Amino acid sequence: AGEICAFKIHGQELPFEAVVLNKTSGEGWLRAKSPIDCELQKEYTFIIQAYDCGAGPRETAWKKSHKAVVHIQVKDVNEFAPTFKEPAYKAVVTEGKIYDSILQVEAVDEDCSPQYSQICNYEIVTTDVPFAIDRNGNIRNTEKLNYDKQHQYEILVTAYDCGQKPAAQDTLVQVDVKPVCKPGWQDWTKRIEYQPGSGSMALFPSIHLEMCDGAVSSLQIVAELQTNYIGKGCDRETYSEKSLQKLCGASSGIIDLLPSPSAATNWTAGLLVDSSEMIFKFDGRQGAKIPDGIVPKNLTDQFTITMWMKHGPSPGVRAEKETILCNSDKTEMNRHHYALYVHNCRLVFLLRKDFDQADTFRPAEFHWKLDQICDKEWHYYVINVEFPVVTLYMDGATYEPYLVTNDWPIHPSHIAMQLTVGACWQGGEVTKPRFAQFFHGSLASLTIRPGKMESQKVISCLQACKEGLDINSLESLGQGIKYHFNPSQSILVMEGDDIGNINRALQKVSYINSRQFPTAGVRRLKVSSKVQCFGEDVCISIPEVDAYVMVLQAIEPRITLRGTDHFWRPAAQFESARGVTLFPDIKIVSTFAKTEAPGDVKTTAPKSEVLEEMLHNLDFCDILVIGGDLDPRQECLELNHSELHQRHLDATNSTAGYSIYGVGSMSRYEQVLHHIRYRNWRPASLEARHFRIKCSELNGRYTSNEFNLEVSVLHEDRVSDKEHVNHLIVQPPFLQSVHHPESRSSIRRSSVVPSIATVVIIISVCMLVFVVAMGVYRVRIAHQHFIQETEAAKESEMDWDDSALTITVNPMEKHEGPGHGEDETEGEEEEEAEEDMSSSSGSDDSEEEEEEEGTGRGRHGQNGARQAQLEWDDSTLPY
């Protein structure tokens, strides 16, 4: 037949076919009928035969060749990326060790060939981590891990097949670092925030001690609150020294040598002041002269000196004396009568007694050598003198002088003495008197109390801190716990033999600050521990707890004074024994701003500010005279001492004003201010007086607004002028007729002869234009001088501004009051009108004034008659 017609493949479902290309030559193609996938089958082996075309169209008759074996190998394509067997891996290691292998990661590849199906490399994707990985997927650490530095590491790892195809997705490897068990305190917070007014707050509510299964025989805990950089060594009250003495129950008579600068105490005005705490800083160039009369010239054998002092080492090898308090000759000589100074970290008190016929040696210098004098910390010093014994109290502890030097007494002289603070006055031995022996350091609350010694209880109260450590629920501490506080409650020591009890005890240690407005800032807190094991002194070292308490800023109050700020009084009231009450309606209100979020959460409106009232104490209110001091020959400010004493307040009075001081509530100060009176027994030349009030809390830390008051004097001649003008003005429609029983003589004549009155009225009309114009002008001038505030009309004294009040008498109206004859003189009528005015605008503060007014009424009629004289409809009268 000579030709090849077909090729036939023997096998089932083979994806190949054979196609004849040239029948004559017998050439053909073997090709795939569908895509070949190596991953499904890597090799194919089958038999193929060739057929000729000689037997006609029927295939069964065709001639077949011999069988040939075909072997096909499928070449792989790198179509699959490596994938990890696990989506994430996790391992835990202990700090401080180097591991050969922490864990192994494994990836696979679905390619069929060894070249593309094998993983040839692993790689860590995350940079800057102390780990490495080998080609088998083993991860190791390259350095020692530290739990305190980092608790956990998270790293990403990828894989590559041998065709360098990376994994489709990286795997996450998490390595947790487990600390080596170290004894120490666990679960405490370094920063502890304290909100003012929150009372006692636990410092470590969840703290516990990890001992790593060690056996402990006893444990001692020392908690220390460090506040030496807050104010005078801790948060203490910043009221004036006099107020503090009174709060602590000290007897009266204290003299404050370093008071707040004011008009009455101006000798401290030139000193450097820490504004927040009334601390005076002396830099070696400043001294203050105490004015004469503040301290008695001759102190008795008993007196007390108190002070807060912070002092560092003196500069130089041979340091000069540093004077705290000095009483020396003002001129001619340079004798020191008594002095308190620091010399080479020694506190020295000098007391030279006057000569009194006993010319013998007496104790004159008392020396104390204490480390605290130069440790740059605040300490409270009290020197109790009971001559010849002098005792020093420092921070409540008693110290006797280590050295007492005797000296001759001072011979008497007529040289005046000068008391100074911060330096000593050198009046003699120099060409020009000057300060010498300056003090370097800080002083506060320097006082002297002649004739009285301070008790131990008062001394402890004066130096008490308002902040410290505390223990909540002492009864639940347990039987095996011993504890001890230092006097200032800044150090707490606890001992016990059971760790569980110690943990519970330390969890109850709290911080407390009883001040309403504490000093904001940081208070460092340290907890140290000593552990004793059985048979050993100290077996385990426990790291200190180093934390701090952050006292937040207290809400600052706004102290507001308000009341009637302008009124007038008749001159007679200024001359009366009671005088004029200046502030009958003054109110003291303290508020703080509180922000409130808007009701609708979705709105972006700003938060609104709401003022809420706050109750707290005041420590002084000053009433200052504005526009010149008071003239003591004719005017004064007065206040009954009983009003002060029953409210436990004090006051000082001077020509510059009146100062009320002492720690008391705002309502107490209100009640006292309500009784301040002003008297002037020569008010004829006085037009007005101006006063100003300013109140303070915490010695000026928070001050009120300046409330200004103007008091005007209503003179009698102006009252009569006003009445004369008002009689000529046409009566307004809303005023009823005012019935005067004492009518003018012209009015009396008109009642007898009506025709003559008619003629007078017609003539008066011609003059009315001129008179009304002048009258209106004078009314306006009077109105400007005697206008009264609306609020004053609401008070009990019934003060209204009647300068604009129109009182019109109907000249045609006939009226005669009972008991009044027609033969009364015109002078008596004017006197009655003046009394009328004073009774309508006068004060009813005292019964004496009411009696005087009653006497005035008695001359002209009963009270009912008086009331009948002044009747008008005041329903629409603006007053």
SULMOJO-V212662 format. One record per residue. RES is the residue in one small letter. PSI is psi in whole degrees, -180 to 180 (999 if undefined). Layout:
RES | PSI
RES | PSI
This chain:
a | -32
g | -5
e | 154
i | 122
c | -26
a | 159
f | 140
k | 130
i | 129
h | 118
g | 158
q | 136
e | 43
l | 136
p | 36
f | 159
e | 153
a | 132
v | 132
v | 130
l | -41
n | 110
k | -37
t | -48
s | -15
g | 17
e | 140
g | 171
w | 143
l | 118
r | 164
a | 137
k | -23
s | 166
p | 143
i | 133
d | 117
c | -35
e | -23
l | -42
q | 122
k | -31
e | 151
y | 136
t | 123
f | 174
i | 140
i | 143
q | 153
a | 148
y | 141
d | -178
c | 20
g | -18
a | 12
g | -164
p | -15
r | 123
e | -26
t | -20
a | -2
w | 154
k | 137
k | 148
s | -179
h | 165
k | 133
a | 137
v | 126
v | 129
h | 121
i | 129
q | 128
v | 125
k | 133
d | 147
v | 137
n | 78
e | -16
f | 142
a | 154
p | 149
t | 145
f | 148
k | -30
e | 140
p | -26
a | 153
y | 148
k | 141
a | 154
v | 130
v | 159
t | 138
e | 153
g | 8
k | 151
i | 122
y | 140
d | -41
s | 119
i | -44
l | 168
q | 132
v | 154
e | 135
a | 155
v | 161
d | 135
e | 1
d | 156
c | -25
s | 153
p | -31
q | -41
y | -13
s | -13
q | 144
i | 117
c | -18
n | 148
y | 153
e | 141
i | 120
v | -40
t | 132
t | 162
d | 47
v | 146
p | 52
f | 156
a | 160
i | 140
d | -178
r | -9
n | 0
g | 12
n | 126
i | 136
r | 161
n | 142
t | -10
e | 167
k | 134
l | 149
n | 123
y | -39
d | -30
k | -46
q | 128
h | -30
q | 144
y | 141
e | 120
i | 150
l | 136
v | 139
t | 167
a | 153
y | 137
d | -180
c | -11
g | 9
q | 28
k | 125
p | 165
a | 147
a | -31
q | 134
d | 157
t | 150
l | 129
v | 121
q | 124
v | 115
d | 134
v | 122
k | 127
p | 150
v | 134
c | 116
k | 132
p | 136
g | 171
w | 135
q | 157
d | 56
w | 156
t | 136
k | -42
r | 125
i | 117
e | 135
y | 122
q | 125
p | 138
g | 4
s | 5
g | -141
s | 126
m | 127
a | 136
l | -41
f | 75
p | -19
s | 12
i | 145
h | 157
l | 126
e | 120
m | 0
c | 46
d | 24
g | 148
a | 128
v | 136
s | -36
s | 160
l | 133
q | 129
i | 133
v | 114
a | 127
e | 126
l | 118
q | 113
t | 20
n | -12
y | 7
i | 116
g | -129
k | 58
g | -19
c | -177
d | 100
r | 163
e | 140
t | 25
y | 166
s | 159
e | -36
k | -42
s | -41
l | -41
q | -40
k | -40
l | -32
c | 3
g | 19
a | 154
s | 160
s | 169
g | 4
i | 144
i | 117
d | 116
l | -15
l | 66
p | 172
s | 138
p | 130
s | -178
a | -37
a | -25
t | 73
n | 2
w | -15
t | 5
a | -30
g | 3
l | 156
l | 130
v | 135
d | 108
s | -28
s | -26
e | 9
m | 50
i | 131
f | 127
k | 130
f | 123
d | 17
g | 10
r | 5
q | 145
g | 161
a | 134
k | 127
i | 125
p | 154
d | 144
g | -13
i | -45
v | 137
p | 144
k | -41
n | 110
l | 149
t | -178
d | -10
q | 124
f | 167
t | 136
i | 129
t | 152
m | 155
w | 134
m | 138
k | 120
h | 139
g | 179
p | 142
s | 142
p | 145
g | 159
v | -48
r | 85
a | 151
e | 166
k | 140
e | 108
t | 130
i | -51
l | 135
c | 134
n | 107
s | 173
d | 137
k | -35
t | 171
e | -60
m | 179
n | 44
r | 138
h | 116
h | -47
y | 149
a | 153
l | 121
y | 166
v | 134
h | 114
n | 51
c | 29
r | 140
l | 125
v | 133
f | 122
l | 131
l | 106
r | 119
k | 152
d | 154
f | 131
d | 57
q | -11
a | 92
d | 73
t | 161
f | 142
r | 155
p | 131
a | -32
e | 134
f | 124
h | 138
w | 131
k | 107
l | 140
d | -31
q | -19
i | -27
c | 27
d | 10
k | 29
e | 159
w | 135
h | 153
y | 121
y | 133
v | 123
i | 110
n | 120
v | 123
e | 77
f | 133
p | 16
v | 130
v | 126
t | 138
l | 130
y | 123
m | 118
d | 36
g | -12
a | 147
t | 137
y | 127
e | 149
p | 138
y | -15
l | 132
v | 123
t | 134
n | 156
d | 165
w | 151
p | 161
i | 133
h | 140
p | 150
s | 170
h | 19
i | 131
a | 154
m | 153
q | 122
l | 130
t | 160
v | 135
g | -12
a | 170
c | 138
w | 123
q | 99
g | -23
g | 175
e | 7
v | 158
t | -34
k | 126
p | 142
r | 173
f | 151
a | 168
q | 61
f | 152
f | 141
h | 112
g | -162
s | 140
l | 152
a | 149
s | 46
l | 117
t | 160
i | 138
r | 100
p | 143
g | 14
k | 140
m | 148
e | 143
s | 160
q | -36
k | -43
v | -41
i | -43
s | -39
c | -41
l | -30
q | 12
a | 140
c | 150
k | 0
e | 156
g | -175
l | 153
d | 164
i | 122
n | 136
s | 75
l | -31
e | -19
s | 11
l | -28
g | 162
q | -34
g | 11
i | 126
k | 139
y | 158
h | 132
f | 148
n | 168
p | -37
s | 1
q | 35
s | -13
i | 130
l | 128
v | 128
m | 141
e | 146
g | 168
d | 1
d | 124
i | -37
g | -43
n | -38
i | -42
n | -47
r | -36
a | -43
l | -30
q | -20
k | -5
v | 132
s | 168
y | 139
i | 140
n | 111
s | -1
r | 142
q | -33
f | 76
p | 162
t | 121
a | 151
g | -169
v | 137
r | 114
r | 147
l | 124
k | 139
v | 114
s | 153
s | 144
k | 124
v | 133
q | 130
c | 169
f | 124
g | 0
e | 154
d | -68
v | 118
c | -29
i | 136
s | 125
i | 125
p | 151
e | 149
v | 118
d | 101
a | -178
y | 148
v | 124
m | 105
v | 117
l | 162
q | 129
a | 154
i | 121
e | 134
p | 155
r | 108
i | 124
t | 131
l | 133
r | 154
g | -168
t | 126
d | 3
h | 125
f | 168
w | 157
r | 151
p | 152
a | -31
a | -34
q | -36
f | -31
e | -15
s | 165
a | -30
r | -25
g | -158
v | 127
t | 123
l | -40
f | 65
p | -21
d | 20
i | 141
k | 140
i | 118
v | 136
s | 128
t | 161
f | 151
a | 130
k | 124
t | 138
e | 134
a | 149
p | 155
g | -41
d | 116
v | -31
k | -25
t | 151
t | 23
a | 147
p | 158
k | 139
s | 150
e | 125
v | 133
l | 127
e | 145
e | 147
m | 135
l | 128
h | 180
n | 164
l | 159
d | -13
f | 153
c | 127
d | 128
i | 109
l | 143
v | 123
i | 140
g | 34
g | 142
d | 165
l | 145
d | 107
p | -13
r | -17
q | -7
e | 159
c | 163
l | 139
e | 151
l | 129
n | 133
h | -26
s | -33
e | -34
l | -49
h | -39
q | -13
r | 11
h | 43
l | 162
d | 169
a | 154
t | 142
n | 136
s | 176
t | -18
a | -15
g | -163
y | 129
s | 121
i | 129
y | 165
g | 148
v | 118
g | 164
s | 163
m | -35
s | -35
r | -44
y | -38
e | -48
q | -38
v | -42
l | -29
h | -19
h | 6
i | 128
r | 152
y | 129
r | 144
n | 109
w | 9
r | 65
p | 5
a | -38
s | 2
l | 129
e | -51
a | 158
r | 140
h | 136
f | 156
r | 135
i | 138
k | 129
c | 160
s | 153
e | 139
l | 49
n | 40
g | 1
r | -40
y | 126
t | 156
s | 178
n | 163
e | 113
f | 120
n | 137
l | 135
e | 125
v | 119
s | 151
v | 129
l | 108
h | 156
e | -38
d | -34
r | -31
v | -45
s | -38
d | -43
k | -42
e | -39
h | -42
v | -44
n | -30
h | -24
l | -8
i | 144
v | 141
q | 127
p | 156
p | -26
f | 1
l | 134
q | 166
s | 139
v | 121
h | 113
h | 119
p | -29
e | 88
s | 160
r | 162
s | -34
s | -34
i | -38
r | -40
r | -35
s | -30
s | -23
v | -46
v | 92
p | -33
s | -40
i | -41
a | -37
t | -43
v | -41
v | -40
i | -42
i | -41
i | -37
s | -32
v | -37
c | -32
m | -5
l | -39
v | -48
f | -45
v | -42
v | -44
a | -47
m | -39
g | -44
v | -41
y | -45
r | -33
v | -43
r | -40
i | -45
a | -36
h | -38
q | -32
h | -31
f | 25
i | 146
q | 145
e | 148
t | -38
e | -29
a | -26
a | -21
k | -10
e | 170
s | -22
e | -5
m | 60
d | 115
w | 154
d | 101
d | 18
s | -27
a | 8
l | 129
t | 118
i | 114
t | 132
v | 128
n | 111
p | -14
m | -8
e | 134
k | 124
h | 131
e | 129
g | 148
p | 139
g | 7
h | 125
g | 167
e | 0
d | 16
e | 145
t | 161
e | -32
g | -39
e | -35
e | -42
e | -39
e | -39
e | -39
a | -39
e | -42
e | -35
d | -46
m | -45
s | -35
s | -30
s | -29
s | 1
g | 171
s | 146
d | 38
d | -36
s | 158
e | -26
e | -41
e | -38
e | -36
e | -40
e | -44
e | -38
g | -37
t | -41
g | -37
r | -33
g | -26
r | -23
h | -4
g | -178
q | 171
n | -38
g | -38
a | -38
r | -43
q | -31
a | -21
q | -32
l | 88
e | 120
w | 161
d | 107
d | 21
s | -29
t | 15
l | 122
p | 106
y | 999
